[in-house]
Amino acid sequence: MPVNFDSFRKPKALILTIVLLSQAALVYGFRRSETIPSHVALHDLSRTFGTWNMVQETTIDKETLDVLKADDTLNRSYMNGANGAGANLFVAFFKSQRTGQTPHSPKNCLPGSGWIPSVSDHVMVDVEGRPAMEVNRYVVQKGDHQSLVLYWYQSRDRIVASEYEAKFWVVADALRYNRTDTALVRVVVAIRPGETVDTAMNTATGFVRAFYSPLRHHFPA
């Protein structure tokens, strides 16, 4: 039966639901070994998506990896050969979340790095082969530099913006499929002098449409 999130949009009701489901998952889940699905290494992701070409791949340092606790990561910068626009793609994949390995929300990490948010909302992005997906949008600033950030949580073919909803599905999937794998996907586009947020948004959504299908095949089916 499809889950109707409208019935528990209020934070208190949603938190209570997550707590109760978590307790059920703990009681049931620890009685069996978790199914750890295989995935295609993120490093093998294409370096070209249409007119987008990789211009830099950044190695994440050990200290950051120790904090992330992700099983696989990707941090690349791409450029659109058609108009010179640039975008950064960061992905952190987690095979299991039972031992505390969970995605770190950019909502917490960006302010900790000195970026001050001026816009925080949800937007819809159209991609080929699925209904429009709801993702988080951040406009952040550090000194004179401003950037647009889109991010979401992805498990198989499910796209989730809300951290609370993502936690719900972790528990639900643990109960139904004996799996807790997930990924955090983040796109950052610099807002160049003279550009508007709308211009950066068009760049970001165009980039998402270009890499969505290739990236999707790197996550477990």
N, C-alpha and C positions, 0 to 999 in steps of 0.2 A: 504494500500500500504506500503511495507517495506521502512524504512527510510535508505537512502544511506548516510552514514557519510563521505564518500570520497569527497562529494561535498562541505563540509564545515569543513575540517580538520584544516584550518588556524585559529589561535586563534581569530582574529578580527571578522571573519565571524561567528564563533561559538558563541562568546559572543553576537554579534548582534542578532543572532537567538534566543538565550536564553532570552535576554531582551524583544524581541517582543512577544515571547510566554508567558513570565511571565506577561506582560501587559494584554494579552488576557485572561490568566487564572485568573488574579485578577478581571477583569471586569465581567467575566462569573462565576467564582468560588464563589464569595461572595454573589451571588444571591441564592445560595442553600446551604444546610447543607452538610458537607462532610460525605461520607460513611466511618465509622471507622470499619475496619474488625477485627474479633477476631483472636487470634493466640494461639498456644500452649505454655505455659510458658517455658522459656529457662531452668529453674531449673529442669524441668522434662526430659531434654535431657539425653540420655543413658550415664551411667558412664563407659561403655565398648563398644569399636568398634573393633571387631575382637581381635587382639593381643594387642590392646591399652587399657589401664586401667587408670581410674582417680586416681591420687595420692594426689591431693590437690584442694580444691575449695576455692578461695579467695573472701571474702566479700569486695565489693567496698565501701569505706568510703563515708559519706554523702557529704563532701566537693567536692569530685570528681563527685559524682552523680549530684550535683547541677550544675556543669559545663557541664557535658555530656547532661543532660536533656533528657536522653533516657527513654522510658517507660518500658523497660525490659533489663537486662544485664546478662552476663555470663562471668566468669573469672576462668578458670580451667587449671590445669596442668595434662598432661597424660604421661604415660610411656609405651613404647612398650616392652612387656614381652619377645619378641623373641630376641631382641638385646640390650635392655637397653637404647635405644634412648628416649629422652624426647621432649615434645612440649607443648606450651601454647596456649590455644584457648580463644580468647576474642570476644564476640558478643554484639553489642548494637542495639536494635530494637526500631524503632520509629513508632508509630501508625499514626502520622500525622506530616507534616512539614510546615503546614500553619502558625503556630504561632512562627516560628523561631527555632523550635527543629530540628536541622540537624546534621548529623554525623560530628565529628571532625576528619579531616584527620590525620593519623599517620605521614604523611609527615611534619605536623606542630607540632604535639605533641612530637614526639621523640626528635628532636633537643632541644625543650624546657625542656626536662628532662635530658639533658646532653649527649645524644647519637649523635655521629657525623657520618653522612652517607658517605660511600665510594663508594657504588654502588646504583644507582637508575634507574630501567628500568622496562619493562613489560616482563612477561614470560607466556607461555602457559602450562596449567595443564590439563591432561586427567582425566576425572572422568566418572564413569559408567552412562549410560542413557542420555548423552547429548554430544554435540560437545565440543571439547577442549575449556576451558575457559581462557580468558586473565586476568591476575591479576597483581597487582603491586608487585615488588620485591625491597626490601631494604636490604643492608648489612650495619650494623651500629656498632659503636665501642664506648665504654666508658672505658678509662684506658686500662687495659689488657683484657677486656671482649669484645667479638665480637658476634654478633647475626645476624641471617637471619630473615627477616620479609616478609611475604606475606599478602596482604590485598586486599579486593574488596568490592564493594557495591552490595547488593543483594535485589531485589524486585521481589517477586514471583519466577519465574524460570529464571529471567534475572540476569546475572552476568556482572558487569561493573567495569572496572579499572579506567577510566578517571573521575576525579571530574566534569569536564565540561559536559561530556556525562551523568553522573548521574543526574546532575541538569536539563539537557534537558528532561530526562525521567520523572522526578518528575512533571514537567509542563505538559508534554504530557499525563501522567496518570491522572493528575488532570482534564484535559479537557475531556479525553475519558471515564474514569471510576469513576471520582469524588473521587479519592483516592490518597494519597501521602505517604503511608507507605513504609518504606525501612529499611535495616539493614546494619551495617558495620561489616564485618567478618575479623578478624586478627589472624594470626598464627605466633608465634615466636619460633625459634629453636636456642638454644645456639650453637655456633661453639666452640667445645671443643679443648683444646690444641692438636696439631697434626692433627686435622681434616681440611678438605678443605671446601670451600664454596659449591662445588659440593656434598660433603657428606651430609652437612646440607640441601641442596636443595632436595636430595633424601629422607631424613627423612621428610621434610615438605610436599612434594608432596604425599608421602605415607600416611601421617596423613590426608591430605585433602581428599584423595580418601576414607579413612576409615569413616570420619564423615560427608561427604557431603550429602549423602542420608538421614541419620537420622535427620540432622539439617534442611534440606530443608522442612521437614514435620512440622516444628515448625512455619514456616512463612505462612501468609494467602495465600490461593489458588487464 
